[in-house]
């Protein structure tokens, strides 16, 4: 879900539910290539096998000198540096974290009352993924526990990017047992409305709130967050519907998502994964993940397109970071639920 700081704005993290999407029925749609269950199993197994090796060696995979859970490598974030999806992806694939692995993560998790909202949000998701309660977390070297959820709620969202706002909303909405403190700086409803009002004139969202920078990644995360927030405010629901319309048009003919720079399409696994997570948010949109096309002439479904980036050795083609790539691909594959829709979104724990 989530991309931290630099990674987050580059998005860190999705997307959509294509409202009242009408299935395309032309010849192009009829021939759209889907991901069979065996194809899904083979690809996710290869990726997860590689991820397990990364976890065992505490390495990034592509940059072998990097330790994925290291205060020395990431002094301001440690194990909170964007690994929520990596940990959640493993959990979704049935992985059981050992006691020593949990200790490694907890020992290197850099969080405090001064942490940025993005760091806290990622820590909340990552800790839940390994079975640790973020509302009763004792930081390494500390004598007292702290409630990361309450700490996050007290952070102002006024000057944060829409990516941080969206990630925060997803984190505080991820568990129904989470309580908003009395002195909270925001509520799920107010944050949902703030995100909705940051929507641009073309119905997408941008990391810097300018229409020229709107992209499918940021739009996808925003729509996913609004779905998690469950606000019934008409402005919010209208924004989510409009965001889904933007994403419907953003899919490439290959079925993948990405970004366009200097007129050139740059499709990638991460952007496609974000879109799949959003498409899983409504029953109507869920069909476009691996059953029907979003647009005429589309050659493959988003799920098929995303999994095609997973190579035989389990690495993800053109990935900037295998930690982030595995996490997002794995979580997105889980959101597809083998073709069966569920109203329990992929970042929901309870």
Secondary structure, 3 states (H helix, E strand, C coil): CCCCHHHHHHCCCCCCCCCCCCCCCCHHHHCCECCCHHHHHHHHHHHHHHHHHHHHHCCCCCCCCCCCCCCCCCCCCECCCCCHHHHHHHHHCCCCCCHHHHHHHHHCECCCCCCCHHHHHHHHHHHHHCCCCHHHECCCCCCCCECHHHHHHCCCCCCCCHHHHHHHHHHHCCCCCCCCCCCCCCCHHHHHHHHHHCCCCCCCCCCCCCHHHCCHHHHHHHHHHHHHHCCCCHHHHHHHHHHHHHHHHHCCCCCCEEEEECCEEEEEHHHHHHHHHHHCCCHHHHHHHHCCCCCCCCCECHHHHHHCCECCCCCECCCCCHHHHHHHHHHHHHHCHHHCCCCCCCCCCC
